[in-house]
Structures are given as C-alpha cells and as structure tokens.
Amino acid sequence: MNYQKVGEGVKYITQIYGGNLRYVLLGAGLSYAIERKDYEHIPLICLFPSVYSGYHLFKRRDDVKTWLKYFCPRAKRGIW
C-alpha cells in the first residue's frame, strides 16, 4: 500500500495496486504456465497478469466458447 499525505482535513489516501481480480488472473496465469512448462513466462505473469491471461484467453477463444456453452446451461439450473 502507498500512503500519501493530502492535507489537514484528510490524512492519507490509500492506493492498493492489487485486488481480487488481479490475484485470480495471476493464479490462473501461473497455473497455465506451469502446466505447459513455460517457466520463463513467470516474470511476465507477475508484472502483467491481466494481459497474459487475456492473451491466452483470446488465443484459445474457441475452447472457451465451447466450455461456456457446456457450463452455462448447467449453472442456470443450479446443477454444478
């Protein structure tokens, strides 16, 4: 966290550079790279997890569409 002094009325502004979505994408990217034995991608994943995950989702978009077509109807009925 980064704290900056703003003024008398407001003491500090907190900037969080992480977040839940960033950590989910980081974990997804790490597991994808480790599964494919692309260990040289790990520094890139740590710096830009959303870009890395987005690129690989785009590259395999047909597989993602197929998975979503299978998964979404089951999720709507409440069957996991």
C-alpha positions, 0 to 999 in steps of 0.5 A: 500500500502507498500512503500519501499525505493530502492535507489537514482535513484528510490524512492519507489516501490509500492506493492498493495496486492489487485486488481480487481480480488481479490475484485470480488472473495471476493464479490462473496465469501461473497455473497455465504456465506451469502446466505447459512448462513455460517457466520463463513466462513467470516474470511476465505473469507477475508484472502483467497478469491481466494481459497474459491471461487475456492473451491466452484467453483470446488465443484459445477463444474457441475452447472457451466458447465451447466450455461456456456453452457446456457450463452455462446451461448447467449453472442456470439450473443450479446443477454444478 
